[in-house]
Amino acid sequence: MQIAKTSRILTPITDWLQLSNGQYLQDKIQDLVNDSISHCFGYHLLKLGQLSTQLETKKCPISHQINCAETGKEVGLRSDLLNLPFQDSTVDLCILAHELNFSNDPHQLLREIERILTLNGTLIISGYNPYSFWGWRNLLPPKKAQSDRLFSPNRVIDWLHLLGFEINKKQHFDYIFMQPESPITKLLENIGQRYLPLFCSVYFIVATKQSKPMTPIKPSFEFRRAIINNQPVTTKQSHLKNIK
């Protein structure tokens, strides 16, 4: 199994245009984000990573919005994403666009998000799918620095389930790995999204933080009646033996 955590330095992505077909990818994710955030309510919205900060969230009813990344021009709060400076259960909505692919420790990143999200808080994630034309192309030489940092959507969902998240939406797109402009490419894209979603290049997940199950604490064992003079309790069987 591929280890999620790595010690090597990954090439940071600071703009959507650095990605292959980045403008189309940003526009598509923007549309999906608009549909998802219109029903989110609360007090604080957090966008993690420079790609997330470049997404518009004006349609979200949450007024207080924070752009958080390690560097960037439109960043309001500069911080290490693996050690966020927020108290527990304070953020109502978090957007994480293509950040897992370029994180040294994606497990810790998701744990931090789970920590700061409120109960029933929403997490929006997008990322690259390794089992796609885009993922297979990156396995061919010369390999890119981030080619082995791709995690399948099912693996990401398993991580979320372990953290107590419930998956509300999962979508896939970019099946043909290009912007569908002609009728033929649009038809192929629609067929891929409908019948072969696991082979699309990009996944989009919306999850909700649920309460963790509580372990019931049983009361300590006690006799219903007090024992007099520390005498053993006489059972029915022993009483019958004395009669015989």
trRosetta pair geometry for C-beta under 8 A, 3 or more apart (Angstrom, degrees):
i j d omega theta_ij theta_ji phi_ij phi_ji
2 148 7.4 -161 -147 180 132 91
2 151 7.9 -154 88 -101 131 78
3 6 7.1 128 104 -70 100 72
4 105 7.2 78 123 -148 95 45
4 106 5.2 -96 178 46 118 102
4 107 5.4 108 96 -29 144 100
4 151 7.1 25 -115 -87 98 133
5 104 6.7 36 -155 150 66 68
5 105 4.7 16 -116 -110 93 79
5 106 7.8 -142 -75 25 57 65
5 107 6.6 -53 -56 22 98 113
5 108 7.7 65 -97 -8 111 106
6 10 7.5 91 83 -50 129 107
6 104 5.6 -116 67 -151 75 69
6 105 7.9 -155 31 -66 54 58
6 149 7.4 -88 5 -96 145 101
7 104 7.2 64 -102 -164 22 118
8 104 7.9 -174 63 -122 46 100
10 102 5.3 174 132 -160 139 71
10 103 7.7 -30 37 1 155 4
10 104 6.5 -161 -1 -70 116 76
10 145 6.4 148 -147 138 60 112
10 146 6.1 70 -159 -92 107 90
10 149 6.6 39 -119 -53 137 160
11 102 7.4 -82 77 -137 56 114
11 145 4.6 101 -7 72 114 145
11 146 6.2 -99 46 -40 98 104
12 50 7.9 72 168 15 106 133
12 70 7.9 -100 -126 60 145 128
12 71 7.9 55 155 43 161 116
12 102 6.5 106 -125 167 45 137
13 18 5.3 -170 -145 82 85 136
13 19 6.7 37 -150 -55 138 93
13 50 7.1 -162 105 64 65 114
13 51 6.4 10 112 -48 112 116
13 98 7.1 -51 80 123 150 120
13 102 5.6 -150 8 -53 104 165
14 18 6.8 83 48 -15 62 145
14 50 5.0 -26 -143 109 54 164
14 71 7.4 -41 -112 91 117 103
14 72 6.6 180 -150 -97 96 89
15 18 5.2 110 68 -13 78 99
15 22 7.4 61 128 164 74 155
15 50 7.3 -55 -61 133 43 123
15 51 7.8 134 -143 -91 12 74
15 54 7.3 95 -133 -59 58 162
16 19 5.9 -53 -170 27 51 110
16 22 4.1 151 148 172 72 109
16 23 6.6 114 119 -80 118 40
16 25 6.4 -167 -168 79 109 102
16 26 4.0 20 -161 -60 165 126
16 51 6.1 106 -73 -132 78 94
16 54 6.3 -140 -23 96 108 149
17 22 4.6 -177 -103 78 25 145
17 23 6.5 26 -94 -53 78 83
18 22 6.4 91 45 -76 37 155
19 22 3.9 122 62 -90 84 98
19 25 6.0 -56 101 47 134 154
19 98 7.4 -48 -77 -173 151 165
20 134 7.0 177 73 -136 138 114
20 177 7.7 2 124 -173 127 98
21 24 4.9 -37 169 44 95 116
21 25 5.7 107 110 -29 82 100
21 174 7.5 151 97 -136 143 124
21 177 7.1 173 2 179 150 60
21 178 6.3 -155 -94 -122 145 42
21 179 6.2 180 -154 -38 116 86
22 25 5.4 -60 -144 39 33 114
22 26 6.1 33 160 -21 70 104
23 26 5.8 -51 -146 34 30 110
23 27 6.4 28 155 -17 63 106
24 27 5.8 -56 -147 38 31 110
24 28 6.2 29 156 -19 65 109
24 174 7.9 127 119 -99 114 107
24 178 8.0 65 51 176 168 35
24 179 4.1 -145 -96 -86 152 107
25 28 6.0 -57 -146 37 27 109
25 29 6.3 20 159 -11 64 109
25 174 6.9 12 -100 -75 86 144
25 202 6.6 161 -137 -73 101 155
26 29 6.1 -60 -144 42 28 105
26 30 6.1 35 154 -27 64 108
26 51 7.9 -135 -103 -162 97 93
26 54 7.1 -48 -141 115 129 117
26 55 7.5 -155 -161 -89 87 80
27 30 5.5 -53 -147 32 28 117
27 31 6.8 31 154 -20 62 101
28 31 5.9 -52 -156 31 32 110
28 32 6.8 26 150 -12 64 106
28 173 5.9 -147 174 100 143 150
28 174 7.2 166 67 -50 170 99
28 202 7.5 110 99 81 136 154
29 32 5.6 -55 -148 40 38 110
29 33 6.1 41 152 -22 69 105
29 55 6.9 -80 116 -105 105 128
29 97 6.2 97 161 -136 151 121
29 126 5.3 -17 -125 -78 127 173
29 202 7.6 -102 -69 166 102 145
29 204 6.7 179 -121 -100 80 122
30 33 5.7 -53 -144 36 30 112
30 34 6.4 35 155 -23 64 104
30 55 5.8 -171 -101 -141 80 90
30 56 6.5 43 -147 35 113 90
31 34 5.7 -51 -149 31 30 114
31 35 6.8 27 154 -15 62 104
32 35 5.9 -56 -152 36 34 109
32 36 6.3 25 154 -16 66 112
32 126 7.7 118 80 -81 140 126
32 171 6.5 -153 -128 62 135 146
32 204 5.0 -34 156 -173 162 161
33 36 5.7 -64 -146 40 32 107
33 37 5.9 14 167 -10 72 114
33 55 5.6 39 48 177 173 137
33 57 7.1 -79 151 -94 123 80
33 95 6.7 37 -132 -129 124 133
33 124 6.4 93 -116 164 84 158
34 37 6.6 -60 -131 40 22 98
34 38 6.7 35 166 -38 58 105
34 56 7.8 13 -77 87 99 94
34 59 5.3 57 -145 43 83 151
35 38 6.6 -51 -155 12 24 115
36 39 7.4 -81 -180 36 35 93
36 40 7.3 30 140 -29 69 115
36 122 7.7 172 160 167 105 140
36 124 5.8 122 114 -102 152 129
36 169 6.9 -136 -106 46 112 151
36 206 5.2 -161 -140 -93 133 140
37 40 5.0 -53 -151 22 55 121
37 45 7.8 48 -147 -128 125 137
37 57 5.9 -79 144 -146 171 91
37 59 6.2 115 88 89 105 90
37 60 4.0 -53 156 -89 120 99
37 62 7.9 -88 -174 20 105 104
37 93 6.7 87 -127 -173 95 153
37 95 7.9 -25 -75 -72 126 121
37 124 7.5 -51 -63 -40 92 151
38 59 5.3 -38 -86 145 87 111
38 60 7.0 -112 -82 -97 35 47
38 61 7.7 81 -160 -22 41 89
40 45 7.8 98 116 -98 133 109
40 60 6.0 -22 66 -146 108 99
40 61 6.9 -172 84 38 59 92
40 62 6.4 -38 114 -20 99 114
40 92 7.0 142 170 134 103 104
40 93 4.8 68 165 -85 147 137
40 122 5.2 -97 -115 27 123 150
41 61 5.4 -18 -104 80 71 132
41 62 6.8 154 -150 -63 29 84
41 92 7.2 -77 108 165 39 145
42 45 7.5 131 77 -61 111 72
42 62 5.3 -4 66 -98 78 118
42 92 2.5 156 142 -160 168 172
42 93 6.2 168 42 -17 135 91
42 118 6.9 170 -135 37 134 141
42 121 7.2 51 -87 -115 160 82
43 62 6.8 57 120 -143 3 98
43 64 6.1 6 162 38 64 124
43 92 5.9 125 36 -17 59 131
44 62 6.8 -37 69 -175 5 128
44 64 5.2 -41 -104 94 60 113
44 65 7.9 148 -164 -93 50 33
44 66 6.9 2 -170 -2 95 113
44 90 6.3 8 42 144 153 77
44 91 5.0 -92 101 -122 115 57
44 92 5.6 132 56 11 64 88
44 93 7.6 -172 101 35 52 71
45 57 6.2 -173 145 144 153 152
45 60 5.9 76 -84 125 158 154
45 62 4.3 131 -38 101 110 138
45 64 6.8 158 21 92 76 56
45 65 4.3 -19 71 -110 111 78
45 66 7.0 171 88 21 56 68
45 91 7.6 94 -121 -164 15 90
45 92 6.8 -48 -74 67 57 90
45 93 4.6 -15 -117 70 79 107
45 94 7.7 174 -163 -79 54 35
45 95 7.6 23 178 -8 95 103
46 65 7.8 -178 -74 -157 26 57
46 66 5.1 -14 -111 64 68 104
46 68 6.0 -8 -165 10 95 125
46 86 7.7 -57 -87 -55 152 159
46 91 4.8 -28 -6 -144 126 138
46 93 7.1 171 27 91 65 56
46 94 4.8 -13 71 -110 100 78
46 95 7.3 -172 96 24 53 69
46 116 7.4 11 9 118 163 136
47 52 4.0 -176 -178 136 89 106
47 53 5.0 138 115 -82 127 55
47 55 6.8 -168 -137 52 137 100
47 57 7.0 -156 -60 -19 126 143
47 65 7.0 30 -10 180 105 98
47 66 7.0 -172 26 90 71 53
47 67 5.2 -19 66 -111 111 60
47 68 6.7 158 78 27 54 72
47 94 7.8 165 -86 -158 28 52
47 95 4.7 -13 -114 60 73 110
47 97 8.0 -5 -161 4 93 105
48 52 5.4 46 61 40 42 158
48 68 5.5 -23 -105 77 60 101
48 69 7.1 131 -170 -79 44 68
48 81 5.7 100 -169 -131 114 118
48 94 6.4 17 -10 -172 113 99
48 95 6.9 179 23 81 72 55
48 96 5.1 -7 62 -99 114 78
48 99 6.0 -41 114 -34 98 172
48 113 7.5 -91 -16 -89 158 111
49 52 4.6 90 65 8 86 106
49 53 7.0 -155 95 -9 45 87
49 69 5.5 81 -138 -104 16 103
49 81 6.9 22 -63 -88 76 151
49 96 6.6 83 9 -145 125 61
49 97 6.4 -147 80 56 126 72
49 98 7.4 -160 130 76 154 67
49 99 3.9 -141 -55 -90 154 123
50 53 5.6 -51 -145 34 36 113
50 54 6.8 35 156 -20 64 105
50 69 4.8 83 -59 -136 68 164
50 71 7.3 -17 -68 81 125 65
50 72 4.5 177 -109 -88 105 137
50 75 7.2 -58 -100 -64 77 112
51 54 6.0 -58 -155 33 34 111
51 55 7.5 40 147 -28 61 98
51 97 4.6 -125 114 97 106 109
51 98 5.2 -21 83 57 164 109
51 99 6.9 -162 44 -62 112 80
52 55 5.9 -49 -163 17 42 114
52 67 7.8 173 103 -137 88 76
52 69 7.8 169 51 -68 97 109
52 95 4.7 155 -154 110 117 99
52 96 6.2 -44 -74 -114 141 23
52 97 4.3 158 -79 20 73 100
52 99 6.8 -26 -26 -41 116 122
53 67 3.9 72 -125 -150 112 113
53 68 7.7 -177 -71 35 113 33
53 69 6.0 -82 -20 -22 135 126
53 72 6.2 112 58 138 154 157
53 74 5.1 162 147 97 121 108
53 75 6.0 -65 -106 -85 169 67
54 74 6.9 120 -80 53 64 147
55 95 6.5 -115 63 148 141 153
55 97 6.2 132 -28 -30 136 155
56 59 7.8 69 127 1 95 88
57 60 4.6 -9 172 2 92 125
57 62 8.0 -26 150 64 120 98
57 65 5.9 162 84 -129 131 151
57 95 7.2 -145 -78 -20 134 152
60 65 7.3 109 72 -81 133 125
60 93 7.0 -150 -158 80 141 165
62 65 6.6 113 111 -70 99 85
62 92 6.2 -176 -103 75 142 127
62 93 5.9 -162 -1 23 159 129
66 76 5.7 -119 -153 72 65 127
66 77 5.7 4 -177 6 110 127
67 72 7.6 -109 149 97 118 135
67 74 5.7 -67 153 130 169 82
67 75 5.1 -136 122 -126 105 44
67 76 4.7 106 51 9 86 90
67 77 6.9 159 84 26 51 75
68 75 6.8 74 -131 -155 16 95
68 76 7.3 -51 -69 63 55 78
68 77 4.5 -23 -104 76 83 105
68 78 7.7 171 -153 -89 61 17
68 79 5.7 -24 -166 37 106 110
68 81 7.3 130 129 -97 105 82
68 84 7.3 44 160 -131 156 103
69 72 4.7 40 77 5 138 132
69 75 4.6 -105 45 -107 97 131
69 78 6.8 -32 83 -117 53 60
69 79 7.8 121 78 44 9 64
69 81 7.4 -9 -129 -61 45 110
70 78 6.2 54 -164 -162 27 83
70 79 7.1 -92 -92 75 53 29
70 80 6.6 42 -97 -97 99 44
70 81 6.9 -77 -45 -20 93 91
71 75 6.9 178 152 8 20 155
71 78 6.7 38 -86 -129 37 115
72 75 3.9 103 72 -27 103 115
72 78 7.9 175 35 -97 80 91
75 78 5.7 78 130 -74 133 75
77 85 7.6 -137 178 51 127 115
79 83 7.4 -129 169 86 98 69
79 84 6.1 79 131 -128 141 54
79 85 5.5 -131 -123 2 142 102
80 83 4.7 23 88 44 116 92
80 84 7.7 -130 86 -68 63 42
81 84 6.7 10 -152 -69 39 89
81 99 7.1 -131 -178 175 167 136
81 103 7.1 -95 90 -117 132 113
81 109 5.8 14 133 -122 107 100
81 112 7.2 159 159 74 60 153
82 103 7.7 138 -67 -163 100 110
82 104 7.7 -45 -54 61 142 98
82 105 5.9 58 -113 63 133 117
82 108 4.8 29 -146 120 101 124
82 109 6.0 -66 -95 -76 70 68
82 112 6.3 -179 -156 -30 33 146
83 112 7.0 -129 -89 -107 21 140
84 112 5.0 126 4 173 110 124
84 113 7.9 89 -10 -74 150 49
84 115 7.8 166 52 74 116 114
84 116 5.8 -55 93 -40 141 147
86 90 5.3 -146 173 60 107 129
86 91 6.3 18 165 -35 160 110
86 116 4.4 53 93 -129 128 130
87 90 4.9 89 69 -35 85 136
87 116 7.4 111 83 -125 34 81
88 115 5.6 -79 -116 173 81 80
88 116 6.6 -118 -126 -100 33 42
89 115 7.9 -91 -38 164 57 46
89 116 7.1 -153 -40 -168 18 28
89 117 6.9 -14 -114 100 50 33
89 118 4.8 80 -167 -107 75 58
89 119 6.7 8 -138 -21 118 72
89 121 7.9 -168 -141 -24 63 134
90 116 5.8 -49 45 -167 85 80
90 118 6.9 144 -19 -59 5 91
91 94 5.7 58 135 -60 134 99
91 116 4.7 37 13 137 116 101
91 117 5.5 -58 76 -98 91 48
91 118 6.7 -162 71 -14 37 82
91 121 6.3 81 101 -153 68 148
92 117 7.6 95 -119 -151 15 70
92 118 5.5 -12 -95 26 61 124
92 121 5.2 -147 -150 -122 35 93
92 122 7.2 22 151 24 63 83
93 121 6.6 -152 -68 -168 37 85
93 122 4.9 -2 -116 63 78 100
93 123 7.9 176 -157 -78 49 33
93 124 7.6 19 -175 -5 90 105
94 113 5.4 -176 109 -150 166 109
94 116 7.5 100 -68 87 138 109
94 117 6.2 -89 -7 -84 124 104
94 121 7.2 48 -3 153 95 117
94 122 7.3 -176 30 95 62 57
94 123 5.1 -10 66 -113 100 73
94 124 7.2 -170 95 28 52 71
95 124 4.7 -12 -116 64 69 112
96 99 4.9 -92 -173 34 85 122
96 100 6.9 66 147 -34 121 89
96 109 7.7 125 -142 152 143 118
96 113 6.9 -51 -49 -89 139 153
96 123 6.8 -1 9 -172 113 93
96 124 6.8 166 29 86 65 57
96 125 4.9 -10 74 -105 104 73
96 126 7.7 179 98 26 60 61
97 124 7.7 -1 -65 116 75 98
97 125 7.8 178 -86 -151 34 36
97 126 4.9 7 -135 45 66 110
98 101 5.6 -32 -171 23 71 121
98 102 7.3 40 145 3 79 106
98 126 5.7 -29 -44 97 71 90
98 127 5.5 142 -108 -105 52 55
98 128 7.0 56 -128 -24 96 83
99 102 6.4 -78 -157 51 41 90
99 103 6.0 53 149 -46 75 111
99 109 7.0 -162 123 -180 112 152
99 127 8.0 -82 38 -87 43 99
100 103 5.6 -52 -139 17 33 120
100 106 4.5 56 -151 -127 87 124
100 109 6.8 -171 -101 80 71 145
100 110 7.8 27 -101 -52 113 101
100 125 6.9 31 -16 -160 127 117
100 127 5.2 -34 54 -94 112 142
100 151 6.2 -71 138 34 124 127
100 156 6.8 63 144 -109 174 121
101 127 5.3 159 -40 -150 103 100
101 128 5.5 60 -93 23 144 104
101 146 6.1 60 155 175 97 124
101 149 5.3 107 -172 117 58 105
101 150 6.2 8 -126 -96 99 56
101 151 7.4 -148 -90 15 64 85
102 146 6.0 -35 -93 -122 80 135
102 149 6.6 93 -84 121 36 153
103 106 4.7 118 79 -77 125 68
103 109 5.0 -41 -163 -32 161 149
103 149 7.9 157 46 -173 53 128
105 108 4.1 21 126 23 120 116
105 109 6.4 150 98 -21 70 86
106 109 5.3 -53 -146 35 39 118
106 110 6.4 35 158 -16 70 102
106 151 6.8 -118 66 -17 173 154
106 159 7.5 -43 127 -135 106 171
107 110 6.1 -60 -153 38 29 105
107 111 6.3 28 151 -19 65 108
107 159 6.7 -135 -110 -140 71 126
108 111 5.4 -53 -144 37 35 114
108 112 6.4 38 156 -22 66 102
109 112 5.9 -53 -152 32 29 110
109 113 6.7 27 151 -16 62 105
110 113 5.6 -52 -148 36 37 112
110 114 6.3 39 153 -20 67 103
110 159 5.6 79 73 147 172 123
110 160 7.0 -115 -163 -84 137 64
110 163 6.1 -134 144 -41 109 158
111 114 5.7 -52 -147 36 33 112
111 115 6.4 38 152 -25 64 105
111 163 6.8 -152 -98 -110 57 125
112 115 5.5 -52 -150 31 33 116
112 116 6.6 13 161 -6 66 107
113 116 6.4 -65 -145 43 30 96
113 117 6.1 33 159 -29 67 111
113 123 6.0 82 154 -113 133 130
114 117 6.0 -54 -141 28 27 113
114 163 4.5 -123 -84 179 153 126
114 164 7.0 108 -151 49 128 98
114 165 7.3 -110 -103 -52 105 102
114 209 6.3 148 -138 -115 71 121
117 121 3.5 -161 -176 78 96 144
117 122 7.9 -169 -148 36 125 24
117 123 6.6 -59 -87 -57 151 101
117 209 4.6 147 114 -22 132 153
118 121 4.3 120 53 -52 66 113
118 209 7.3 153 87 66 36 135
119 209 6.4 -123 -133 105 32 104
119 210 7.7 35 -156 -156 77 22
119 211 5.8 16 -137 -71 118 84
120 208 5.9 -10 -151 -176 51 112
120 209 6.5 -93 -36 69 9 76
120 210 7.5 50 -78 -98 56 46
121 208 7.1 158 79 -153 33 63
121 209 4.8 13 52 26 82 121
122 168 7.9 -39 -130 18 98 145
122 206 6.6 -14 -167 -169 104 91
122 207 7.3 148 -156 81 56 43
122 208 5.7 -30 -99 -99 64 71
122 209 7.8 -124 -64 3 21 82
123 160 7.6 -164 77 -127 140 121
123 165 6.7 -54 36 -127 129 139
123 206 7.4 159 83 -155 51 45
123 207 4.8 -17 62 65 100 93
123 208 7.6 -177 19 -82 78 23
123 209 7.0 85 -16 -42 108 90
124 204 7.8 -10 -170 -172 87 83
124 205 7.4 162 -154 87 43 55
124 206 5.5 -10 -104 -104 74 75
125 156 6.6 -161 123 168 151 141
125 204 7.6 166 89 -153 53 40
125 205 4.6 -9 61 60 98 102
125 206 8.0 -177 24 -76 68 32
125 207 7.2 9 6 7 110 109
126 202 6.4 7 -174 -178 100 103
126 203 6.8 178 -146 89 55 53
126 204 4.9 -8 -101 -104 91 71
126 205 7.5 176 -78 21 43 69
127 150 7.7 153 156 -144 106 68
127 151 6.8 -6 136 58 150 86
127 153 7.5 164 66 -85 104 75
127 156 6.9 147 39 -63 144 156
127 202 7.3 169 88 -148 27 66
127 203 6.0 -12 60 55 74 92
128 132 7.6 -125 -179 39 78 133
128 134 6.4 -109 -156 108 111 131
128 135 6.6 146 154 -74 105 93
128 150 5.1 -72 98 -124 106 106
128 201 6.4 -35 -144 169 77 76
128 202 6.4 -45 -105 -99 47 62
129 132 4.6 86 89 -22 103 122
129 134 7.6 94 62 59 73 109
129 135 6.1 -92 108 -33 56 132
129 150 7.1 65 157 180 11 117
129 152 6.2 49 -148 -129 76 58
129 153 6.1 -29 -101 -23 103 96
129 172 7.2 16 -35 -134 152 110
129 198 7.5 -177 -174 -176 145 48
129 199 7.7 173 117 -153 139 18
129 200 6.2 81 29 87 149 59
129 201 5.9 -171 42 -166 96 22
129 202 6.6 -140 -4 -70 97 12
129 203 5.4 99 -61 -26 107 102
130 135 3.9 138 -159 -151 38 146
130 150 3.7 137 -69 113 95 126
130 151 7.2 47 -16 -57 114 6
130 152 5.9 -73 35 -68 98 75
131 135 6.0 -15 -23 62 14 151
131 136 8.0 42 -147 -47 32 92
131 152 6.0 28 0 -109 110 110
131 198 6.2 -16 99 153 128 88
131 199 6.2 -84 130 -106 85 58
132 135 4.7 96 47 9 73 101
132 136 6.9 -142 91 -3 36 87
132 174 7.7 45 -179 105 149 93
132 175 7.7 -129 -148 -135 108 44
132 177 7.3 139 148 -64 109 110
132 199 5.3 133 -109 -179 65 51
132 200 5.9 -30 -113 114 128 17
132 201 4.3 167 140 -90 155 53
133 136 5.9 -55 -141 40 29 108
133 137 6.2 34 157 -25 63 108
133 175 7.7 79 7 168 118 46
133 176 7.2 10 29 -154 155 26
133 177 4.7 -117 88 -17 120 135
133 199 7.3 63 -23 167 75 94
133 201 6.5 -57 53 -71 79 103
134 137 5.8 -55 -149 32 28 113
134 138 6.8 23 155 -17 61 106
134 174 7.3 10 -25 134 136 119
134 177 4.9 164 -60 -110 90 125
134 201 3.9 66 7 -129 132 118
135 138 5.9 -60 -154 34 32 109
135 139 7.1 37 149 -26 63 101
135 147 7.9 128 -152 -159 60 80
135 150 5.5 -178 -121 133 110 169
135 201 7.2 176 -20 -130 82 72
136 139 5.7 -49 -158 22 40 115
136 140 7.6 43 148 -23 63 96
137 140 6.1 -49 -167 20 42 112
137 177 7.6 121 -5 -166 142 169
138 143 6.6 69 169 -143 71 70
138 144 5.5 -57 -148 23 105 109
138 147 3.9 -173 153 -124 115 110
138 150 7.6 122 71 -25 146 139
139 143 7.0 -4 -143 -105 26 101
139 147 6.6 162 -76 172 46 132
140 143 7.7 168 82 -77 29 66
143 147 4.8 -109 -169 29 94 149
143 148 7.6 25 177 -29 135 94
144 147 4.6 122 58 -41 81 98
146 149 4.8 -61 -165 37 72 120
146 150 7.7 94 145 -47 81 78
147 150 6.9 -33 -178 -12 40 110
151 155 4.9 -114 179 84 95 128
151 156 5.6 112 119 -55 118 91
152 155 4.6 95 60 3 83 103
152 156 7.2 -150 95 -4 45 84
153 156 5.5 -53 -148 38 38 112
153 157 6.2 40 153 -22 68 104
153 170 6.6 118 167 -159 136 119
153 172 7.4 -108 -21 -83 159 103
153 198 7.8 -135 41 -127 116 69
153 203 3.9 173 -82 -123 127 171
153 205 6.6 161 -152 -55 103 121
154 157 5.5 -51 -147 36 34 114
154 158 6.5 41 151 -23 64 100
155 158 5.6 -47 -151 30 35 114
155 159 6.8 38 149 -18 63 100
156 159 5.6 -50 -155 33 36 113
156 160 6.5 35 149 -18 66 104
156 203 7.6 167 40 92 141 143
156 205 6.6 -167 112 0 127 160
157 160 5.5 -53 -148 37 36 112
157 161 6.3 40 152 -23 67 102
157 167 5.8 -3 -138 -71 108 141
157 170 7.3 -11 -81 -93 130 139
157 205 6.9 -157 -80 -127 86 147
158 161 5.7 -50 -146 33 32 112
158 162 6.6 33 154 -19 63 104
159 162 5.8 -57 -155 34 31 112
159 163 6.6 19 152 -9 64 110
160 163 5.7 -64 -151 43 34 106
160 165 3.9 -59 174 56 96 132
160 167 6.7 98 100 -68 141 90
160 205 7.6 -154 -29 149 160 144
160 207 5.2 -97 -169 -129 145 167
161 164 7.8 64 -177 -59 31 14
161 165 6.5 -87 -76 58 31 76
161 167 7.8 -38 -68 -27 87 102
163 209 7.9 -59 129 -121 99 87
164 209 6.5 46 105 -158 97 68
164 210 5.2 -132 164 64 88 82
164 211 7.4 -98 179 109 133 12
164 212 5.2 -71 -99 -85 151 76
165 207 4.1 28 170 165 127 128
165 208 6.5 145 -159 70 75 35
165 209 5.8 -45 -102 -94 75 49
165 210 6.7 146 -124 7 21 87
166 207 6.4 156 75 -161 39 76
166 208 5.0 -21 59 60 95 92
166 210 5.1 74 -21 -38 106 122
167 170 6.0 5 175 -42 125 108
167 205 6.5 -61 -137 -161 100 103
167 206 7.6 106 -164 79 59 52
167 207 5.3 -40 -101 -102 51 88
168 206 4.7 -57 69 104 104 98
168 207 6.3 170 9 -105 85 28
168 208 5.7 70 -37 -16 119 103
169 204 7.5 -26 122 116 103 89
169 205 6.9 162 89 -153 66 38
169 206 4.0 28 44 38 103 111
170 203 6.8 -18 -165 -169 86 104
170 204 7.3 153 -154 81 40 56
170 205 5.3 3 -106 -107 76 77
170 206 7.8 -140 -61 27 46 67
171 193 8.0 4 -174 -158 84 108
171 197 7.9 -111 -167 -151 39 128
171 203 7.2 150 82 -159 47 55
171 204 4.5 -15 62 60 95 106
172 175 7.6 73 135 -70 102 86
172 193 6.0 -179 89 -132 82 71
172 197 3.9 134 40 -167 139 88
172 198 7.2 -113 -80 -66 168 23
172 200 3.6 136 161 48 107 141
172 202 6.9 151 -155 83 58 54
172 203 5.4 -27 -98 -102 77 67
172 204 7.4 -172 -77 18 30 79
173 189 7.4 28 -161 -174 79 104
173 193 5.7 7 -104 -100 62 119
173 200 5.6 105 49 -176 6 140
173 201 7.8 -43 100 52 49 78
173 202 5.6 -24 66 67 73 104
173 204 7.4 14 10 -6 102 117
174 177 6.0 60 167 -91 91 44
174 189 7.8 -20 -107 -136 19 106
174 200 5.7 107 65 -177 62 90
174 201 4.0 -67 110 49 114 108
174 202 4.6 64 28 10 128 105
175 188 6.9 -149 94 139 119 81
175 189 5.4 160 40 -132 106 54
175 191 7.6 -139 97 78 165 66
175 192 2.6 107 -160 118 167 153
175 193 5.9 -123 -34 -46 125 65
175 196 6.6 98 -137 85 128 104
175 199 6.6 57 -141 100 87 85
175 200 4.6 -58 -81 -105 69 80
175 201 7.1 -171 -91 -5 19 81
176 180 6.6 96 46 -76 130 94
176 185 5.9 -143 79 -155 164 86
176 188 5.1 68 -64 113 133 121
176 189 5.5 -82 5 -77 111 78
176 192 6.5 -175 -39 -7 74 154
177 201 5.3 104 -89 -48 84 144
178 185 6.7 -71 88 -155 108 137
179 185 8.0 55 109 137 41 143
180 185 4.1 -172 -136 126 74 98
180 186 4.3 122 158 -83 124 57
180 188 7.3 -169 -113 61 118 85
180 189 4.2 -80 -60 -14 148 146
181 185 6.1 30 39 60 53 138
181 186 7.6 -131 63 -46 8 95
182 185 4.9 89 55 12 82 101
182 186 6.9 -148 92 -5 41 89
183 186 5.7 -58 -145 39 30 112
183 187 6.3 34 156 -22 65 106
184 187 5.7 -54 -151 34 30 112
184 188 6.5 28 153 -15 65 105
185 188 5.6 -51 -145 39 34 111
185 189 6.2 38 154 -22 65 105
186 189 5.6 -52 -146 36 31 113
186 190 6.4 32 155 -19 64 105
187 190 5.8 -55 -149 36 30 110
187 191 6.4 29 154 -18 65 107
188 191 5.7 -54 -146 37 32 111
188 192 6.2 31 156 -19 65 108
189 192 5.8 -56 -147 37 29 111
189 193 6.3 26 158 -16 65 108
190 193 6.0 -55 -144 38 29 108
190 194 6.2 17 161 -11 64 114
191 194 6.1 -67 -145 43 26 103
191 195 5.8 -26 178 26 67 114
191 196 7.3 28 133 17 73 101
192 195 7.1 -72 -118 55 17 76
192 196 4.9 -54 -146 64 60 103
192 197 7.5 119 151 -83 62 39
192 199 6.7 -99 -159 82 101 99
192 200 5.9 127 144 -82 109 89
193 196 7.9 -5 -24 62 12 63
193 197 6.0 41 -161 -96 41 82
193 200 6.2 53 -96 -80 63 140
194 197 7.5 -170 58 -53 0 92
196 199 4.6 -25 157 36 107 115
196 200 7.3 140 112 -41 77 77
197 200 5.6 -33 -160 -2 49 118
200 203 7.2 125 87 -70 106 64
219 222 7.6 -48 136 5 111 106
223 226 6.9 132 89 -95 119 25
223 227 6.4 74 51 -37 166 91
223 233 7.7 -174 -128 -66 137 139
227 230 6.2 60 125 -110 116 28
227 231 6.5 -164 179 54 95 60
227 232 8.0 -14 -150 -114 129 18
227 233 6.7 -90 -108 -61 105 87
228 231 6.2 -8 80 25 69 109
234 238 5.6 -125 -161 83 74 121
234 239 5.6 85 155 -63 112 96
235 238 4.9 92 56 12 83 101
235 239 6.9 -142 96 -8 43 90
236 239 5.6 -57 -150 35 32 115
236 240 6.6 33 153 -20 65 104
237 240 5.8 -54 -153 32 33 111
237 241 6.7 34 150 -20 64 103
238 241 5.5 -49 -150 32 37 114
238 242 6.8 39 152 -20 65 100
239 242 5.9 -52 -154 32 34 111
239 243 6.9 37 148 -22 63 102
240 243 5.6 -50 -154 29 38 113
240 244 6.7 36 151 -17 67 101
241 244 5.8 -54 -153 35 35 110
